[in-house]
Amino acid sequence: MHEGRDLDELSHCLARFYPGEDRLFSAICWERRWRSPVWFALRLVVDHVFHQRTGELGHCREAWRRERAERAEARELPERLRAAGL
Protein backbone atom coordinates (compact mmCIF):
# COMPACT_ATOMS: atom_id res chain seq x y z
CA MET A 1 0.00 0.00 0.00
CA HIS A 2 2.81 2.40 0.88
CA GLU A 3 4.40 1.82 -2.52
CA GLY A 4 1.19 3.04 -4.18
CA ARG A 5 1.51 6.37 -2.38
CA ASP A 6 5.13 6.60 -3.55
CA LEU A 7 3.95 5.97 -7.10
CA ASP A 8 1.28 8.68 -6.73
CA GLU A 9 4.04 11.08 -5.65
CA LEU A 10 6.06 10.03 -8.70
CA SER A 11 2.98 10.74 -10.80
CA HIS A 12 2.73 14.25 -9.28
CA CYS A 13 6.41 14.82 -10.11
CA LEU A 14 5.92 13.67 -13.70
CA ALA A 15 2.94 16.02 -14.06
CA ARG A 16 5.18 18.99 -13.24
CA PHE A 17 6.89 18.46 -16.60
CA TYR A 18 3.57 19.26 -18.25
CA PRO A 19 3.31 23.06 -17.96
CA GLY A 20 0.57 24.47 -15.78
CA GLU A 21 -0.59 21.16 -14.37
CA ASP A 22 -0.53 20.22 -10.70
CA ARG A 23 -2.27 16.91 -11.16
CA LEU A 24 -1.48 13.23 -11.23
CA PHE A 25 0.29 12.38 -14.47
CA SER A 26 -1.73 9.17 -14.65
CA ALA A 27 -5.00 11.15 -14.50
CA ILE A 28 -3.77 13.41 -17.29
CA CYS A 29 -2.93 10.31 -19.36
CA TRP A 30 -6.45 8.96 -18.89
CA GLU A 31 -8.11 12.26 -19.71
CA ARG A 32 -6.08 12.80 -22.90
CA ARG A 33 -5.80 9.20 -24.08
CA TRP A 34 -7.83 9.82 -27.25
CA ARG A 35 -6.10 13.08 -28.23
CA SER A 36 -3.04 11.46 -29.73
CA PRO A 37 -1.29 8.11 -30.04
CA VAL A 38 1.39 9.41 -27.64
CA TRP A 39 -1.09 9.97 -24.79
CA PHE A 40 -2.71 6.61 -25.53
CA ALA A 41 0.68 4.89 -25.33
CA LEU A 42 1.62 6.77 -22.15
CA ARG A 43 -1.59 5.64 -20.51
CA LEU A 44 -0.82 2.03 -21.42
CA VAL A 45 2.72 2.33 -20.06
CA VAL A 46 1.60 3.95 -16.79
CA ASP A 47 -1.16 1.37 -16.29
CA HIS A 48 1.31 -1.43 -17.01
CA VAL A 49 3.86 -0.09 -14.49
CA PHE A 50 1.22 0.21 -11.77
CA HIS A 51 -0.09 -3.27 -12.57
CA GLN A 52 3.43 -4.72 -12.34
CA ARG A 53 4.26 -2.86 -9.10
CA THR A 54 0.99 -2.93 -7.16
CA GLY A 55 -1.29 -5.33 -9.02
CA GLU A 56 -3.72 -2.47 -9.62
CA LEU A 57 -5.60 -2.64 -12.91
CA GLY A 58 -6.84 0.57 -14.54
CA HIS A 59 -4.73 2.92 -12.42
CA CYS A 60 -5.05 5.91 -14.77
CA ARG A 61 -8.83 5.73 -14.80
CA GLU A 62 -8.96 5.41 -11.00
CA ALA A 63 -6.54 8.33 -10.52
CA TRP A 64 -8.74 10.46 -12.78
CA ARG A 65 -11.85 9.45 -10.80
CA ARG A 66 -10.15 10.25 -7.47
CA GLU A 67 -9.08 13.65 -8.78
CA ARG A 68 -12.58 14.39 -10.05
CA ALA A 69 -14.11 13.42 -6.69
CA GLU A 70 -11.59 15.59 -4.80
CA ARG A 71 -12.39 18.59 -7.01
CA ALA A 72 -16.13 18.06 -6.49
CA GLU A 73 -15.63 17.84 -2.72
CA ALA A 74 -13.50 21.01 -2.75
CA ARG A 75 -16.31 22.86 -4.56
CA GLU A 76 -18.94 21.57 -2.11
CA LEU A 77 -17.03 22.47 1.06
CA PRO A 78 -17.58 26.26 0.86
CA GLU A 79 -21.28 25.66 0.14
CA ARG A 80 -21.58 23.44 3.22
CA LEU A 81 -19.79 26.05 5.34
CA ARG A 82 -22.15 28.79 4.13
CA ALA A 83 -25.15 26.57 4.83
CA ALA A 84 -23.84 25.98 8.36
CA GLY A 85 -23.47 29.74 8.85
CA LEU A 86 -19.67 29.70 9.11
N, C-alpha and C positions, 0 to 999 in steps of 0.2 A: 504494500500500500504506500509506504514512504517513497518508493522509487517512482510511483505515479506522480507524486507531488513534485519530485525533482524533474520529471519529464515535462510537467506543466510549466515549471520555471524555465526550462530550456525552450519551451514553446514561446513563452513571453519574450525571451532574449532574441529568438529568431524573428519575432514580429517587429522588433525594433529596427531591423534592417529594411523593413517596408515603411517608407516615410509616412509619418502622421498617424501611425497605428499603434495603439497601446492595447493590443488584444492578443489572444492566443493565436499563434501561427496556424495551429491545426484548425481553428474555427475559420480563419481567413481562407484556408485551403478548401474547406467544405463549401463556404459561401461562394467562392469564385471558381469552383471545379468545372463549370460549363463555359467559362469565358475563354479559355484557351487550353490547348493540349498540355501546356506547361503546368498550369494549376491542377489539371486533372491528374497528371503524373505525380506532382508533389503530394496531392492528397493520398494517392495510392502508397507512396513511399512512407509518408508519416503514419498512415494506418498500419502498414506492414511493420514498421519499427515498434509501434506501441503493442501490436499483437505479439511480436517476438519477445518483447521485454516484460509485458504485464499480462498477456493473454487476453487483453481487451480487444474486442472486435468493434469496428465502427467508431474509433476514437474521435475522428474529426467531426462527425455528426454530433456526437455527445458533447464535445467541447463547444460547438456552436449552440446547441440547445441550452447548456449551462450558462453561457454568456447571455443568451437571449432572456433567460429567466432572471438572471442577476440585473440586467438592464430594466426589465419590467418591474422588479421589486424596488429598484432605486427610484423609479418614477412614482411608484405607489406610496413610498414612505412619506414624502412631504404631504400628500393628500391625507394620509392617516393621521399625521401630526396636526394638520389643520382641523380635521374632524374632531380630534380629541381636545382642541382648544389650546394647543401648545404652540 
